[in-house]
Amino acid sequence: MLLLLVALILAMGGVMLLSKAYTPEYGLDLAGGTTVTLQPITPNGSAPSEESINLAVNIIRERVNGTGISDAEVAKAGDNIIISVPGAGQEEVVKLVGTTAELRFRQVLAIAAGAPTPPGEMPTQAPTPSASPTATGKARQSTPKPSATVQPSPSGTPAGRGLSSALTDPSPASSAKPSGSAAPSAEPSGSAAPSAQPSVLPTEDPMAGVDPTGIDPAVLKEFQALDCSKKDRGQGAQDDPNKQFVGCSDDGSAKYVLDKAAVTGTAIDSASVGQEQSTGEWLVQLSFKGDGPQQWSKVTTTAFNSQAPRNQVAMVLDGVIISAPVIQEPITGGRAQISGSFTQVTATELANQLKYGALPLKFEKSSIEEVSSTLGADQLRGGLIAGAIGLALVVVYSMLYYRGLGVVSVLSLGVATILTYQSVVLLGHFAGFRLSLPHIIGLIVSIGITADSFIVYFERIRDEMKEGRRSLRAAVEVAWVRARRTILIADAVMFIAAVVLYFLAVGGVAGFAFAMGLTTLIDIVVVFVFTKPFIALLARLKFFAKGHPLSGLDAERMSVQPVGGPKTVSQEA
């Protein structure tokens, strides 16, 4: 067991060394951070409702501090929302907090080139924009792909998956070759039906090849007038799910007419990040709830039975058309999968936006500023001094009362300190854990928890020795059977209290609960893999086995009567 402990400490130290993470990350009160003020925008300019503001606060709090350990703070100030995030330059969080993250699935009704073709150029097919997702759901242009499809999972299970090309806006065909001839669509592998070829859009009439059937005349007029090459093309506006929608691809290379929303973001039950086993490609996996599975099945079936370009279903995030894959087969099972050129970071950002829900309001960032720490180095130093004093008092008490056995308690506290420090550093590097004053208080409280565990064990050993019928080696083993039950029960009660407090509280109280729960688990590890095995080794030494006066297990301490008195011993009831 001792070797296992050494291996654990060395492994955690190796990870710290490879990650170049040597110190904890600090929270707002100790290191300062970034403060973002969001101002709500309503369609008619009226004041937002109290309910919508409170809902937005809860959603943003989940986005920036969903685990409860990052020490981010979200507060309401009138109609504004103030977000304070530890650390300077938190650009990713600044992007994340203000996005509405409202995902809608709409059937494509028409596609055209995003901008008029300049005079003298050859007419081309509708271009295929491609993109990489960002935290806001918008995209940056990259190399276009030949086609994109939506197809069922290779496993053959009913839960199909929606595939897109890098959260792109893929038309079924790529841009024209330099010679002016249209590049053919790539044939998707394993699909039930080939991708349909879109018609060529002549330069003279941008509406040529567009089927107006079922399109509202006002929407068609808006579509005809839309020029996606202009900067004010309306990207990022909240779209009405109950109306047909006209929008551009993010890079402006194509414009779309989309039908009413068939599935909205409120139907999303969960969103998670995964990887394609065969390619290692990062994915965003969605599952629907309520009527979502039926709605998703219906829209994919309708698209599958339609002619191009109406055999495509567009994914619209915050009014931005991020993808429009071709539906190869109806997809049932209530699951979809957005795939493409994601990185782990961008896939996680989008999954978090969708998982924690859409904001009920649209916001603009009225101010972004760096703030200094509210406590700083003096308070951190004071907290560490308080912890050192508490630790020193426990050490002094253990050495005076338990003498030789006190060495075990000191070493146990030392091992617990090393494991706690390594855990805090690694959690800060990999999980966004930020050490704040409530966390430090929770860690200081843990000193008593750890001390309590080995006191229970020591007293059990002494109880067994007082009976006078056991050797120290036998007493160590018998006492452990009795003591570990008490230790586990006590730690279980403490851990349950920490878990309940963590889930019911927010902010600093949740941070305190997390630290207390973490150190409770570390205490169990230390007692089982260090304290007990180490005492078992010491029991082999004559210094302890023969009851040396400095061992803490001498005859004077083991007997009720002083040495020289009657030889009676106490009996345990």
For each residue, the residues with C-beta under 8 A, 3 or more apart:
1: 4 5 528 529 530 532 533
2: 5 6 529 530 533 534 537
3: 6 7
4: 1 7 8 529
5: 1 2 8 9 415 525 529 530
6: 2 3 9 10
7: 3 4 10 11
8: 4 5 11 12 419 525 529
9: 5 6 12 13 415 418 419 422
10: 6 7 13 14
11: 7 8 14 15
12: 8 9 15 16 419 422 423 426
13: 9 10 16 17 422
14: 10 11 17 18
15: 11 12 18 19 426
16: 12 13 19 21 22 422 425 426 429
17: 13 14 20
18: 14 15
19: 15 16 426 429 430
20: 17
21: 16 425 426 428 429
22: 16 425
23: 425
24: 421 424 425 428 433 435
25: 31 86 87 428 429 432 433 434 435
26: 30 31 86 373 380 434 435 436
27: 30 31 71 86 434 435 436 437 439 511
28: 31 32 33 71 72 73 84 85 86 371 373 374 434 436
29: 71 373 374 375 379 436 437
30: 26 27 373 375 376 377 379 380 435 436 437
31: 25 26 27 28 86 87 373 434
32: 28 86 88 370 371 372 373 374
33: 28 84 85 86 87 88 90 370 371
34: 84 85 87 88 89 90 93 94 368 369 370 371
35: 82 83 84 85 367 368 369 370 371
36: 82 83 84 85 93 94 97 98 365 367 368
37: 77 80 81 82 83 365 366 367 368
38: 60 80 81 82 83 97 98 363 364 365 366
39: 79 80 363 364 365 366
40: 48 52 53 56 79 80 81 361 362 363
41: 361 362 363 364
42: 45 46 47 48 361
43:
44:
45: 42
46: 42
47: 42 79
48: 40 42 52 53 79 361
49: 52 53
50: 53 54
51: 54 55
52: 40 48 49 55 56 360 361
53: 40 48 49 50 56 57 76 79 81 361
54: 50 51 57 58 76
55: 51 52 58 59 360
56: 40 52 53 59 60 81 359 360 361 363
57: 53 54 60 61 74 75 76 81
58: 54 55 61 62
59: 55 56 62 63 356 357 358 359
60: 38 56 57 63 64 74 81 83 97 359
61: 57 58 64 65 72 74 506
62: 58 59 65 66 356 357
63: 59 60 66 96 97 352 353 356
64: 60 61 70 72 74 83 85 93 96 97
65: 61 62 68 69 70 71 72 73 74
66: 62 63 352 356
67: 70 431 432
68: 65 502 506 510 511 514
69: 65 427 431 432 433 434 510 511 514
70: 64 65 67 85 86 432 433 434
71: 27 28 29 65 86 434 436 511
72: 28 61 64 65 83 84 85 86 93
73: 28 65 83 84 507
74: 57 60 61 64 65 81 82 83 84
75: 57 81 82 84
76: 53 54 57 80 81 82
77: 37 80 81 82
78:
79: 39 40 47 48 53
80: 37 38 39 40 76 77 366
81: 37 38 40 53 56 57 60 74 75 76 77 363
82: 35 36 37 38 74 75 76 77
83: 35 36 37 38 60 64 72 73 74 93 97
84: 28 33 34 35 36 72 73 74 75 371
85: 28 33 34 35 36 64 70 72 90 93 94
86: 25 26 27 28 31 32 33 70 71 72 90 434
87: 25 31 33 34 90 434
88: 32 33 34 370
89: 34
90: 33 34 85 86 87 93 94
91: 94 95
92: 95 96 135 345 349
93: 34 36 64 72 83 85 90 96 97
94: 34 36 85 90 91 97 98 365 368
95: 91 92 98 99 134 135 136 349
96: 63 64 92 93 99 135 349 352 353
97: 36 38 60 63 64 83 93 94
98: 36 38 94 95 136 363 364 365
99: 95 96 135 136 137 318 353 359
100: 238 318 358 359 361 362
101: 137 265 317 318 353 354 356 357 358 359
102: 238 264 265 317 318 358 359
103: 264 265 268 315 316 317 354 358
104: 239 241 261 263 264 265 315 316 317
105: 261 262 263 264 296 299 313 314 315 316
106: 245 258 259 260 261 262 313 314 316
107: 258 259 262 299 302 303 306 310 312 313 314
108: 111 256 257 258 259 303 309 310 312 313 314 324
109: 211 214 215 244 256 257 258 259 309 310
110: 210 211 212 215 223 256 257 309
111: 108 126 171 198 210 254 255 256 257 309 324
112: 126 201 206 207 210 223 254 255
113: 116 117 124 126 127 201 206 253 254 255
114: 127 227 228 229 248 249 252 253 254 255
115: 227 228 229 252 253
116: 113 203 206 227
117: 113 121 123 124 203
118: 121
119:
120:
121: 117 118 203
122: 176 180 203
123: 117 180 200 201 202 203
124: 113 117 127 175 176 180 182 200 201
125: 171 173 175 176 182 183 198 199 200 201
126: 111 112 113 171 173 198 201 254 309
127: 113 114 124 144 171 174 175 253 254
128: 144 145 146 147 168 169 170 171 173 174 175 253 254
129: 139 141 144 168 169 170 249 250 251 252 253 254
130: 141 142 143 144 145 165 166 168 169 170
131: 138 139 140 141 142 166 167 168 169 250 251 322
132: 139 140 142 166 167 340 341 342 343 346
133: 137 138 139 166 167 322 340 342 346 347 349 350
134: 95 137 138 139 140 346 349
135: 92 95 96 99 346 349 350 353
136: 95 98 99 236 318
137: 99 101 133 134 317 318 320 322 350 353
138: 131 133 134 235 236 250 320 322
139: 129 131 132 133 134 167 168 169 250 251 320 322
140: 131 132 134
141: 129 130 131 250 251
142: 130 131 132 166 341
143: 130
144: 127 128 129 130 168 170 174 175
145: 128 130 148 165 166 168 170 174 186
146: 128 173 174 183 184 185 186
147: 128 165 170 172 173 174 185 186 188 195 326
148: 145 163 164 165 168 170 172 323 324 325 326
149: 163 188 191 195 325 326 327 328
150: 160 161 162 163 164 300 313 325 326 327 328 331
151: 160 161 163 188 190 191 192 328 329
152: 156 160 161 329 331
153: 156 157 159 160 161 335 337
154: 190
155:
156: 152 153
157: 153 333
158: 332 333
159: 153 332 333 334 335
160: 150 151 152 153 300 329 330 331 332 333 335 336
161: 150 151 152 153 285 331 335 336 337 339
162: 150 286 300 313 315 325 331 336 337 338
163: 148 149 150 151 325 337 338 339
164: 148 150 167 168 170 315 322 323 325 338 339 340
165: 130 145 147 148 168 170 323 325 340 341
166: 130 131 132 133 142 145 340 341 342
167: 131 132 133 139 164 315 322 323 338 340 342 350
168: 128 129 130 131 139 144 145 148 164 165 322 323 340
169: 128 129 130 131 139 249 250 251 254 314 321 322 323 324
170: 128 129 130 144 145 147 148 164 165 323 324 325
171: 111 125 126 127 128 198 254 309 312 324
172: 147 148 185 195 196 197 198 308 309 312 326
173: 125 126 128 146 147 182 183 184 185 195 197 198
174: 127 128 144 145 146 147 183 185 186
175: 124 125 127 128 144 183
176: 122 124 125 180 181 182 183
177: 180 181 182 183
178:
179:
180: 122 123 124 176 177
181: 176 177
182: 124 125 173 176 177 200
183: 125 146 173 174 175 176 177
184: 146 173 197
185: 146 147 172 173 174 194 195 196 197
186: 145 146 147 174 195
187: 191 194 195
188: 147 149 151 191 194 195 326 328
189:
190: 151 154
191: 149 151 187 188 194 195 328 329
192: 151 328 329
193: 304 328 329
194: 185 187 188 191
195: 147 149 172 173 185 186 187 188 191 308 326 328
196: 172 185 307 308 309 311 326
197: 172 173 184 185 308
198: 111 125 126 171 172 173 209 308 309
199: 125 208 209
200: 123 124 125 182 209
201: 112 113 123 124 125 126 206 208 209
202: 123 205 206 208 209
203: 116 117 121 122 123 206
204: 208
205: 202 208
206: 112 113 116 201 202 203 224
207: 112 210 224
208: 199 201 202 204 205
209: 198 199 200 201 202
210: 110 111 112 207 223 257
211: 109 110 310
212: 110 215 220
213:
214: 109 259
215: 109 110 212 219 220 223 244 257
216: 219 220 244
217: 220 221
218: 221 222
219: 215 216 222 223 243 244 245 246 257
220: 212 215 216 217 223 224 257
221: 217 218 224 225
222: 218 219 225 226 246
223: 110 112 210 215 219 220 226 246 255 257
224: 206 207 220 221
225: 221 222
226: 222 223 233 246 248 255
227: 114 115 116 230 233
228: 114 115 233 248 249 252 253 254 255
229: 114 115 233 252
230: 227 233
231:
232:
233: 226 227 228 229 230 248 252
234: 237 247 248 319
235: 138 247 248 250 319 320
236: 136 138 318 319 320
237: 234 319
238: 100 102 318 319 362
239: 104 243 245 247 261 316 319
240: 243 245
241: 104 260 261 264
242: 260 261
243: 219 239 240 260
244: 109 215 216 219 257 258 259 260
245: 106 219 239 240 256 257 258 316
246: 219 222 223 226 255 256 257 258
247: 234 235 239 255 256 258 316 319 320 321
248: 114 226 228 233 234 235 252 254 255 256 321
249: 114 129 169 228 252 253 254 255 256 321
250: 129 131 138 139 141 169 235 320 321 322
251: 129 131 139 141 169
252: 114 115 129 228 229 233 248 249
253: 113 114 115 127 128 129 228 249
254: 111 112 113 114 126 127 128 129 169 171 228 248 249
255: 111 112 113 114 223 226 228 246 247 248 249
256: 108 109 110 111 245 246 247 248 249 314 321 324
257: 108 109 110 111 210 215 219 220 223 244 245 246
258: 106 107 108 109 244 245 246 247 314 316 321
259: 106 107 108 109 214 244 262
260: 106 241 242 243 244
261: 104 105 106 239 241 242 264 316
262: 105 106 107 259 295 296 298 299 313
263: 104 105 267 288 292 295 296 299
264: 102 103 104 105 241 261 267
265: 101 102 103 104 268 354 357 358
266: 358
267: 263 264 288 289 290 291 292 295 296
268: 103 265 271 286 287 288 289 292 354 355
269: 287 288 289 292
270: 286 287 355
271: 268 284 285 286 350 351 352 354 355
272: 284 285 351 355
273: 282 283 284 285 344 347 348 351
274: 282 283 285
275: 280 281 282 283
276: 279 280 281 283 339
277: 280
278:
279: 276
280: 275 276 277
281: 275 276 339 340 341 342
282: 273 274 275 339 342 343 344 346 347
283: 273 274 275 276 337 338 339 342 347
284: 271 272 273 337 338 339 342 347 350 351 354
285: 161 271 272 273 274 335 336 337 338 351
286: 162 268 270 271 335 336 337 338 354
287: 268 269 270 334 335
288: 263 267 268 269 292 293 295 296 334 335 336
289: 267 268 269 292 334
290: 267
291: 267 294 295
292: 263 267 268 269 288 289 295 296 334
293: 288 296 297 332 333 334
294: 291 297 298
295: 262 263 267 288 291 292 298 299
296: 105 262 263 267 288 292 293 299 300 331 334 336
297: 293 294 300 301 330 331 332 333 334
298: 262 294 295 301 302
299: 105 107 262 263 295 296 302 303 313
300: 150 160 162 296 297 303 304 313 327 329 330 331
301: 297 298 304 305 330
302: 107 298 299 305 306
303: 107 108 299 300 306 310 311 312 313 327
304: 193 300 301 311 327 328 329 330
305: 301 302
306: 107 302 303 310 311
307: 196 310 311
308: 172 195 196 197 198 311 312 326
309: 108 109 110 111 126 171 172 196 198 312
310: 107 108 109 211 303 306 307
311: 196 303 304 306 307 308 326 327
312: 107 108 171 172 303 308 309 324 325 326 327
313: 105 106 107 108 150 162 262 299 300 303 324 325 327
314: 105 106 107 108 169 256 258 321 323 324
315: 103 104 105 162 164 167 321 322 323 324 338
316: 103 104 105 106 239 245 247 258 261 319 320 321 322
317: 101 102 103 104 137 320 322
318: 99 100 101 102 136 137 236 238
319: 234 235 236 237 238 239 247 316
320: 137 138 139 235 236 247 250 316 317
321: 169 247 248 249 250 256 258 314 315 316 324
322: 131 133 137 138 139 164 167 168 169 250 315 316 317
323: 148 164 165 167 168 169 170 314 315 338 340
324: 108 111 148 169 170 171 256 312 313 314 315 321
325: 148 149 150 162 163 164 165 170 312 313
326: 147 148 149 150 172 188 195 196 308 311 312
327: 149 150 300 303 304 311 312 313 330 331
328: 149 150 151 188 191 192 193 195 304
329: 151 152 160 191 192 193 300 304
330: 160 297 300 301 304 327
331: 150 152 160 161 162 296 297 300 327 336
332: 158 159 160 293 297
333: 157 158 159 160 293 297
334: 159 287 288 289 292 293 296 297
335: 153 159 160 161 285 286 287 288
336: 160 161 162 285 286 288 296 331
337: 153 161 162 163 283 284 285 286
338: 162 163 164 167 283 284 285 286 315 323 350
339: 161 163 164 276 281 282 283 284 342
340: 132 133 164 165 166 167 168 281 323
341: 132 142 165 166 281
342: 132 133 166 167 281 282 283 284 339 346 347 350
343: 132 282 346 347
344: 273 282 347 348
345: 92 348 349
346: 132 133 134 135 282 342 343 349 350
347: 133 273 282 283 284 342 343 344 350 351
348: 273 344 345 351 352
349: 92 95 96 133 134 135 345 346 352 353
350: 133 135 137 167 271 284 338 342 346 347 353 354
351: 271 272 273 284 285 347 348 354 355
352: 63 66 96 271 348 349 355 356
353: 63 96 99 101 135 137 349 350 356
354: 101 103 265 268 271 284 286 350 351
355: 268 270 271 272 351 352
356: 59 62 63 66 101 352 353
357: 59 62 101 265
358: 59 100 101 102 103 265 266
359: 56 59 60 99 100 101 102 362 363
360: 52 55 56
361: 40 41 42 48 52 53 56 100
362: 40 41 100 238 359
363: 38 39 40 41 56 81 98 359
364: 38 39 41 98
365: 36 37 38 39 94 98 368
366: 37 38 39 80
367: 35 36 37
368: 34 35 36 37 94 365
369: 34 35
370: 32 33 34 35 88
371: 28 32 33 34 35 84
372: 32 376
373: 26 28 29 30 31 32 376
374: 28 29 32
375: 29 30 378 379 380 437
376: 30 372 373 379 380
377: 30 380 381
378: 375 381 382
379: 29 30 375 376 382 383 437
380: 26 30 375 376 377 383 384 440
381: 377 378 384 385
382: 378 379 385 386
383: 379 380 386 387 437 440 441 444
384: 380 381 387 388 440
385: 381 382 388 389
386: 382 383 389 390 444
387: 383 384 390 391 440 443 444 447
388: 384 385 391 392
389: 385 386 392 393
390: 386 387 393 394 444 447 448
391: 387 388 394 395 413 417 447
392: 388 389 395 396
393: 389 390 396 397
394: 390 391 397 398 409 413 447 448 451
395: 391 392 398 399 406 409 410 413
396: 392 393 399 400
397: 393 394 400 401
398: 394 395 401 402 405 406 409 410 451
399: 395 396 402 403 406 407 410
400: 396 397 403 406
401: 397 398 406 552
402: 398 399 405 406 408 409 458 552
403: 399 400 406 550 551 552
404: 407 538 543 544 548 550 551 552 553
405: 398 402 408 409 458 535 551 552 553
406: 395 398 399 400 401 402 403 409 410 552
407: 399 404 410 411
408: 402 405 411 412 454 458 531 534 535 538
409: 394 395 398 402 405 406 412 413 451 454 455 458
410: 395 398 399 406 407 413 414
411: 407 408 414 415 530 534
412: 408 409 415 416 450 454 526 527 530 531 534
413: 391 394 395 409 410 416 417 447 450 451
414: 410 411 417 418
415: 5 9 411 412 418 419 526 530
416: 412 413 419 420 446 450 519 522 523 526
417: 391 413 414 420 421
418: 9 414 415 421 422
419: 8 9 12 415 416 422 423 522 525 526
420: 416 417 423 424 443 446 518 519 522
421: 24 417 418 424 425
422: 9 12 13 16 418 419 425 426
423: 12 419 420 426 427 518 522
424: 24 420 421 427 428 433 435 439 443
425: 16 21 22 23 24 421 422 428 429
426: 12 15 16 19 21 422 423 429 430
427: 69 423 424 430 431 433
428: 21 24 25 424 425 431 432 433 434 435
429: 16 19 21 25 425 426
430: 19 426 427
431: 67 69 427 428
432: 25 67 69 70 428
433: 24 25 69 70 424 427 428
434: 25 26 27 28 31 69 70 71 86 87 428 439
435: 24 25 26 27 30 424 428 439 440
436: 26 27 28 29 30 71 439 440 508 511
437: 27 29 30 375 379 383 440 441 508
438: 441 442 508 509 511 512 515
439: 27 424 434 435 436 442 443 511 512 514 515
440: 380 383 384 387 435 436 437 443 444 515
441: 383 437 438 444 445 512 515
442: 438 439 445 446 511 512 513 514 515 516 518 519
443: 387 420 424 439 440 446 515 519
444: 383 386 387 390 440 441 447
445: 441 442 448 449 516 519
446: 416 420 442 443 449 450 515 516 519 520 522 523
447: 387 390 391 394 413 444 450 451
448: 390 394 445 451 452
449: 445 446 452 453 491 494 516 519 520 523
450: 412 413 416 446 447 453 454 519 522 523 526
451: 394 398 409 413 447 448 454 455
452: 448 449 455 456 490
453: 449 450 456 457 487 490 491 523 526 527 531
454: 408 409 412 450 451 457 458 527 531
455: 409 451 452 458 459
456: 452 453 459 460 483 486 487 490
457: 453 454 460 461 479 480 483 487 527 531 532 535
458: 402 405 408 409 454 455 461 462 552
459: 455 456 462 463
460: 456 457 463 464 479 480 482 483
461: 457 458 464 465 472 475 476 479 535 553
462: 458 459 465 466 553 557 558
463: 459 460 466 467 479 572
464: 460 461 467 470 474 475 478 479
465: 461 462 468 470 472 475 553 558
466: 462 463 558 559 560 569 570 572
467: 463 464 470 569 571 572
468: 465 558 569
469:
470: 464 465 467 474 475 478
471: 474 475 545
472: 461 465 475 476 539 544 545 553
473: 476 477 536 539 540 545
474: 464 470 471 477 478
475: 461 464 465 470 471 472 478 479 539
476: 461 472 473 479 480 532 535 536 539
477: 473 474 480 481 536
478: 464 470 474 475 481 482
479: 457 460 461 463 464 475 476 482 483
480: 457 460 476 477 483 484 532
481: 477 478 484 485
482: 460 478 479 485 486
483: 456 457 460 479 480 486 487
484: 480 481 487 488 527 528 532
485: 481 482 488 489
486: 456 482 483 489 490
487: 453 456 457 483 484 490 491 524 527
488: 484 485 491 492 524
489: 485 486 492 493
490: 452 453 456 486 487 493 494
491: 449 453 487 488 494 495 520 523 524
492: 488 489 495 496
493: 489 490 496 497
494: 449 490 491 497 498 516 520
495: 491 492 498 499 517 520 521
496: 492 493 499 500
497: 493 494 500 501 516
498: 494 495 501 502 513 514 516 517 520
499: 495 496 502 503 513 517
500: 496 497 503 504
501: 497 498 504 505 509 510 512 513 516
502: 68 498 499 505 510 513 514 517
503: 499 500
504: 500 501
505: 501 502 509 510 513
506: 61 68 509 510
507: 73 510 511
508: 436 437 438 511 512
509: 438 501 505 506 512 513
510: 68 69 501 502 505 506 507 513 514
511: 27 68 69 71 436 438 439 442 507 508 514 515
512: 438 439 441 442 501 508 509 515 516
513: 442 498 499 501 502 505 509 510 516 517
514: 68 69 439 442 498 502 510 511 517 518
515: 438 439 440 441 442 443 446 511 512 518 519
516: 442 445 446 449 494 497 498 501 512 513 519 520
517: 495 498 499 502 513 514 520 521
518: 420 423 442 514 515 521 522
519: 416 420 442 443 445 446 449 450 515 516 522 523
520: 446 449 491 494 495 498 516 517 523 524
521: 495 517 518 524 525
522: 416 419 420 423 446 450 518 519 525 526
523: 416 446 449 450 453 491 519 520 526 527
524: 487 488 491 520 521 527 528
525: 5 8 419 521 522 528 529
526: 412 415 416 419 450 453 522 523 529 530 531
527: 412 453 454 457 484 487 523 524 530 531 532
528: 1 484 524 525 531 532
529: 1 2 4 5 8 525 526 533
530: 1 2 5 411 412 415 526 527 533 534
531: 408 412 453 454 457 526 527 528 534 535
532: 1 457 476 480 484 527 528 535 536
533: 1 2 529 530 536 537
534: 2 408 411 412 530 531 537 538
535: 405 408 457 461 476 531 532 538 539
536: 473 476 477 532 533 539 540
537: 2 533 534 540 541
538: 404 408 534 535 541 544
539: 472 473 475 476 535 536 544 545
540: 473 536 537 545
541: 537 538 544 545
542: 545 546 548
543: 404 546 548 550 551
544: 404 472 538 539 541 547 548 551 553
545: 471 472 473 539 540 541 542
546: 542 543
547: 544 551 553 554 555 558
548: 404 542 543 544 551 553 554
549: 554 556
550: 403 404 543 554
551: 403 404 405 543 544 547 548 554
552: 401 402 403 404 405 406 458 557
553: 404 405 461 462 465 472 544 547 548 557 558
554: 547 548 549 550 551 557 558
555: 547 558 559 563
556: 549 559 562 563
557: 462 552 553 554
558: 462 465 466 468 547 553 554 555 569
559: 466 555 556 562 563 565 567 569
560: 466 568 569 570
561: 565 566 567 568
562: 556 559 565
563: 555 556 559
564:
565: 559 561 562
566: 561
567: 559 561
568: 560 561
569: 466 467 468 558 559 560
570: 466 560
571: 467
572: 463 466 467
573:
